[in-house]
Amino acid sequence: MRDVSLNFLRTLVNTPSPVGHEVRGQRVWLDYAKQYADETFSDAYGNCVAVLNKGGSPRLMLAAHADEIAMAVNFITDDGYIYVRKMGGIDAAITKAQRVIIHAREGAVKGVVGNVAPHLMKEEKEHKPPKIYEIFVDIGVNSRKDAEKVVRIGDPITLSDEFDLLRNDLAVARAFDNRIGTFAVAEALRLLHSAGRDKTKLQAEVCAVSNVQDEIGLLGARQIAYSLKPDIALVVDVTHATDYPTVNKPQHGDVRIGKGPTLTHGGMEYGAAYIAAQRFGAAEVVSAVNHAVGSIKETYKKYPNSRKVLPAMGYGPKQIRELEETIDATPCDLVLSGTPIDLSRVLKTKKPVVHVRYELDEIGHPNLEDVLRDWSFI
């Protein structure tokens, strides 16, 4: 990797961008991307866009989200300890005994997450992971009054971990989900800028996007997609590697670090779950269209051809509630889930939910490899 690109990645992931507070990280991204764009802009939500070959066709959107999961100040005790709440899907268990930064109005406030030593805890038959409302932060003060001089309710909190390189160019960082995606989008823009100018091959308009508020319901991606109206969208996000001990490969697949990207294909009127229902002998595929609520109901109105499937419009609390209500109201015996995540882990419904796995099989040419070779990327 170029030194310039590596330094950009390091700065990008080290710049805190908790969900809803992405401004600083977005400035870093836009300052880099603008070198390779004909036009750059941001919208009222905080999404940033860099456009290459404006006016070309088709319009290709390369998108990734800039926000990271975090915590926020929720309550301050009389002794000055700070209790927190979630911002996105943070795992309370990994925060114990970690150093943190509270991003307050007057600047960063350092703290540490409290953790009771094992020999001071009552013996329990089964270890229970902590709940987020049990997590508290010590910032080194002795009273609520002193704490409120430097922090306020709602201030975002991130872990203090930063970018580092291990052996064999393996990198670790706090915010690879999904700053590594916005890095990839910016680097793709740089390569297309160089290749398009040198070989005069670039015909498409390329919109590189660093979007916001993904961790609380995919909000930024939805907003910018409606604004740009792309013909094609390639969305870059992280996934889970499975090439390490204790993970179940038969359940989660064989995904190896350094062996290239994984691909998820969208845009069809039906998906893997619908195909599985037909292949394995479902007596009937029941449409949820007459039982849908909220954003799901609105989606059916906008996309009437999607009646064969139940669209998951995000995984935030509101979207999950709408899925649960819609499923419980639909007269079906079983829900087959073909979503990237296993919905049975987050849904609480009266109906059993079975997750369907699938793999990509490219048929015919040009395929992905042909395109990458044509652009001299491989």
C-alpha positions in Angstrom: 0.0 0.0 0.0 1.2 3.5 -0.7 2.4 5.5 2.3 0.0 8.2 1.5 -2.9 5.8 1.5 -1.8 4.1 4.7 -1.5 7.5 6.4 -5.0 8.4 5.2 -6.4 5.1 6.6 -4.6 5.6 9.9 -6.0 9.1 10.3 -9.5 8.1 9.1 -9.9 5.3 11.6 -8.3 7.2 14.5 -10.7 10.1 14.1 -13.7 9.4 16.3 -17.0 9.3 14.4 -19.7 7.9 16.7 -23.1 7.5 15.1 -24.8 10.9 14.8 -21.5 12.7 15.4 -19.6 11.9 12.2 -18.4 15.5 11.3 -14.7 15.2 12.1 -14.3 11.9 10.3 -16.2 13.1 7.3 -13.9 16.1 7.0 -10.9 13.7 6.8 -12.6 11.6 4.1 -13.7 14.6 2.0 -10.3 16.3 2.2 -8.7 13.1 0.7 -11.4 12.3 -1.9 -11.7 15.8 -3.4 -8.2 15.3 -5.0 -9.7 12.7 -7.3 -13.2 14.3 -8.0 -14.7 16.8 -10.3 -17.1 17.9 -7.6 -17.7 17.3 -3.9 -20.6 18.2 -1.6 -22.3 17.2 1.6 -26.0 17.2 2.5 -27.9 18.3 5.6 -27.7 14.9 7.1 -23.9 14.8 7.0 -23.5 12.4 4.0 -20.4 13.3 1.9 -20.2 12.8 -1.9 -17.3 13.0 -4.4 -18.3 12.9 -8.0 -16.0 11.8 -10.9 -16.9 12.2 -14.6 -20.0 14.2 -13.8 -22.6 13.8 -16.5 -21.4 10.3 -17.5 -23.7 7.3 -17.8 -24.7 5.1 -16.1 -24.5 6.7 -12.6 -22.6 4.4 -10.3 -22.7 5.0 -6.5 -19.9 3.5 -4.4 -21.0 3.8 -0.8 -19.9 3.0 2.7 -20.9 4.2 6.1 -18.6 6.4 8.2 -20.2 6.1 11.6 -19.1 3.7 14.4 -20.9 2.1 17.3 -20.4 3.9 20.6 -22.0 4.7 23.9 -23.4 7.9 25.4 -23.6 9.5 28.8 -27.0 8.4 30.2 -26.9 9.1 34.0 -24.4 10.6 36.5 -24.5 9.4 40.1 -24.0 11.6 43.2 -20.4 10.2 43.4 -19.6 11.3 39.8 -19.8 7.8 38.1 -21.3 7.9 34.6 -23.8 5.2 33.4 -24.2 4.8 29.7 -26.5 3.7 26.9 -25.9 2.2 23.5 -25.4 4.1 20.3 -25.8 1.3 17.8 -25.0 -2.4 18.5 -22.1 -2.1 20.8 -21.3 -5.2 22.9 -21.3 -4.4 26.6 -19.0 -7.3 27.4 -16.0 -5.9 25.5 -16.2 -2.5 27.2 -15.4 -3.8 30.7 -12.1 -2.3 32.1 -11.5 -0.4 28.8 -10.2 3.1 28.6 -12.7 5.5 26.9 -13.0 9.0 25.6 -16.1 11.1 26.3 -16.5 13.6 23.5 -17.7 16.7 25.4 -18.4 20.2 24.2 -15.1 21.6 25.7 -13.0 18.7 24.4 -12.1 15.0 25.1 -12.6 13.7 28.6 -10.7 10.5 29.5 -12.3 7.7 31.5 -12.2 4.0 32.3 -15.0 1.5 32.5 -15.4 0.0 35.9 -15.0 -3.7 36.4 -15.3 -5.6 39.7 -12.4 -8.0 40.3 -13.4 -11.7 40.1 -12.5 -12.5 43.7 -14.9 -9.8 44.9 -17.8 -11.2 43.0 -20.2 -13.8 44.3 -19.8 -17.2 42.8 -22.3 -17.8 40.1 -23.1 -21.1 38.4 -23.2 -19.5 35.0 -21.3 -16.4 33.9 -23.7 -13.8 32.6 -22.5 -11.1 30.2 -23.1 -7.5 31.5 -26.0 -5.4 30.4 -25.3 -2.0 29.0 -27.2 -0.3 31.8 -24.7 -1.9 34.3 -21.7 -0.3 32.6 -20.3 2.7 34.4 -17.4 5.1 33.7 -14.9 6.7 36.1 -13.5 10.0 35.0 -11.6 10.7 38.2 -14.1 13.0 40.0 -15.8 12.7 43.3 -19.2 14.2 42.7 -21.9 14.8 40.2 -21.3 18.5 40.3 -17.6 18.0 39.3 -18.6 15.6 36.5 -21.2 18.0 35.1 -18.5 20.6 34.8 -16.9 18.6 32.0 -19.6 16.2 30.6 -23.3 16.4 29.8 -26.0 13.8 29.3 -25.9 12.7 25.7 -22.2 13.2 25.1 -20.9 10.3 22.9 -18.3 7.9 24.2 -15.8 5.8 22.2 -13.1 3.3 23.2 -9.5 4.6 23.2 -8.2 1.9 20.8 -6.4 3.2 17.7 -4.9 1.9 14.5 -1.9 -0.5 14.7 -0.1 -2.9 12.5 0.7 -6.5 13.5 2.9 -8.8 11.6 2.4 -9.6 7.9 0.6 -6.2 7.3 -2.4 -7.3 9.4 -4.0 -4.1 10.8 -6.2 -3.6 13.8 -8.3 -0.6 14.8 -11.4 0.5 16.7 -13.5 1.7 13.8 -12.9 -0.6 10.9 -16.6 -1.1 10.9 -17.0 0.7 8.7 -14.2 3.3 8.1 -12.4 0.6 6.1 -15.3 0.7 3.8 -15.1 4.5 3.3 -11.3 4.0 2.8 -12.0 1.4 0.1 -14.5 3.7 -1.7 -12.0 6.6 -1.6 -9.2 4.4 -3.0 -11.5 3.1 -5.7 -12.2 6.7 -6.7 -8.5 7.4 -6.8 -7.8 4.4 -9.0 -10.7 5.2 -11.4 -9.5 8.8 -11.6 -6.0 7.6 -12.7 -7.3 4.9 -15.0 -10.0 7.0 -16.6 -7.7 9.9 -17.3 -4.9 7.8 -18.6 -6.9 5.4 -20.8 -10.0 7.6 -21.5 -12.1 4.5 -20.6 -14.3 5.9 -17.9 -17.8 6.5 -19.2 -19.9 6.2 -16.1 -20.5 9.0 -13.6 -19.0 7.7 -10.3 -20.4 9.0 -7.0 -18.2 8.0 -4.1 -20.2 8.3 -0.9 -19.3 8.3 2.8 -22.7 8.1 4.5 -23.8 8.5 8.1 -26.1 7.0 10.7 -25.9 3.4 9.5 -25.6 1.9 12.9 -29.1 3.1 14.0 -31.1 2.0 11.0 -29.2 2.6 7.7 -30.5 6.1 7.6 -27.8 7.9 5.7 -27.6 5.4 2.9 -31.3 5.6 2.3 -31.2 9.4 2.3 -28.4 9.7 -0.2 -29.7 7.0 -2.5 -33.0 9.0 -2.9 -30.9 12.1 -3.6 -28.5 10.7 -6.1 -30.9 8.2 -7.8 -28.0 5.9 -9.0 -28.4 3.4 -11.8 -26.1 1.0 -10.0 -24.9 0.9 -6.3 -22.0 -1.0 -4.9 -22.0 -0.9 -1.1 -18.9 -1.7 0.9 -19.1 -2.9 4.5 -17.3 -5.3 6.8 -18.2 -8.9 7.4 -17.1 -11.6 9.9 -14.0 -13.6 9.1 -14.2 -17.2 10.2 -10.5 -18.3 9.9 -9.8 -18.4 13.7 -10.5 -20.8 16.6 -13.9 -21.4 18.2 -16.0 -20.1 15.2 -18.4 -22.5 13.6 -17.6 -22.6 9.8 -20.4 -25.0 8.9 -22.8 -22.4 10.3 -21.1 -19.2 9.2 -19.2 -20.2 6.1 -15.5 -20.1 5.2 -14.4 -16.4 5.1 -10.7 -15.7 5.3 -8.8 -12.5 5.9 -6.8 -11.4 2.9 -8.6 -13.7 0.4 -10.7 -11.0 -1.2 -14.2 -9.5 -0.7 -17.4 -11.3 0.0 -20.3 -10.3 -2.2 -24.1 -9.8 -1.5 -26.3 -9.3 -4.6 -29.6 -7.4 -4.4 -32.2 -5.9 -6.7 -34.3 -9.0 -7.6 -38.0 -9.3 -6.9 -37.3 -12.3 -4.7 -34.4 -13.7 -2.8 -32.7 -16.8 -1.4 -35.5 -17.4 1.1 -38.2 -17.4 -1.6 -36.2 -19.9 -3.7 -35.6 -22.1 -0.6 -39.3 -22.1 0.2 -40.1 -23.4 -3.4 -37.2 -25.8 -3.5 -38.0 -27.5 -0.2 -41.7 -27.9 -0.8 -43.6 -25.1 0.9 -47.3 -25.5 0.4 -47.8 -21.8 0.0 -45.7 -18.6 0.1 -47.8 -16.1 2.1 -47.5 -12.4 1.2 -47.2 -10.0 4.2 -48.4 -7.0 2.1 -51.9 -6.8 3.7 -50.4 -7.1 7.2 -47.5 -4.7 6.9 -46.9 -1.8 9.2 -44.7 1.4 9.2 -41.8 1.6 6.7 -42.6 -2.0 5.5 -46.0 -0.9 4.4 -44.6 2.2 2.7 -42.0 0.0 0.9 -44.7 -2.2 -0.6 -46.4 0.9 -1.9 -43.3 2.2 -3.6 -42.2 -1.3 -4.9 -45.3 -3.3 -5.6 -43.3 -6.0 -7.4 -41.7 -6.9 -4.0 -44.9 -8.6 -2.8 -43.2 -12.0 -2.9 -40.9 -11.1 0.0 -41.0 -9.3 3.3 -38.5 -6.4 3.1 -36.3 -5.8 6.1 -35.8 -2.0 6.1 -33.0 -1.9 8.7 -32.1 -3.4 12.0 -32.7 -0.5 14.4 -35.2 -0.7 17.2 -38.0 0.8 15.1 -37.4 -1.5 12.1 -37.2 -4.6 14.3 -40.5 -3.7 16.0 -42.1 -3.3 12.5 -40.8 -6.6 11.4 -42.1 -8.3 14.5 -45.5 -6.8 14.2 -45.8 -7.6 10.5 -44.7 -11.2 11.0 -47.0 -11.8 13.9 -50.0 -10.5 11.9 -49.2 -12.6 8.8 -51.0 -16.0 8.7 -47.9 -18.2 8.1 -46.4 -21.2 9.8 -42.7 -20.3 9.4 -40.5 -17.4 8.4 -37.5 -18.1 6.1 -34.9 -15.3 6.5 -32.5 -14.6 3.6 -31.0 -11.5 5.1 -27.3 -11.0 5.5 -27.7 -11.3 9.3 -29.6 -14.1 11.1 -32.8 -12.4 12.0 -33.7 -15.2 14.5 -31.0 -13.6 16.8 -32.8 -10.2 17.0 -36.5 -10.9 16.4 -39.0 -11.8 19.1 -41.9 -13.2 17.3 -44.6 -15.9 17.7 -43.4 -17.6 14.5 -40.3 -19.7 14.1 -37.5 -18.0 12.0 -35.1 -20.1 10.0 -32.0 -18.5 8.4 -31.1 -19.4 4.8 -27.5 -19.3 3.6 -26.5 -18.9 0.0 -23.5 -18.5 -2.3 -22.8 -16.5 -5.4 -22.4 -18.5 -8.7 -21.4 -16.3 -11.7 -23.0 -17.5 -14.9 -21.8 -16.3 -18.3 -19.5 -13.4 -19.3 -18.5 -10.7 -18.6 -18.1 -11.7 -15.0 -16.5 -9.8 -12.1 -13.1 -11.1 -13.0 -13.4 -10.1 -16.6 -14.3 -6.5 -15.6 -11.5 -6.2 -13.1 -9.0 -7.5 -15.8 -10.3 -5.1 -18.3 -9.6 -2.2 -16.0 -6.1 -3.7 -15.2 -7.0 -4.1 -11.5 -5.8 -7.7 -11.5 
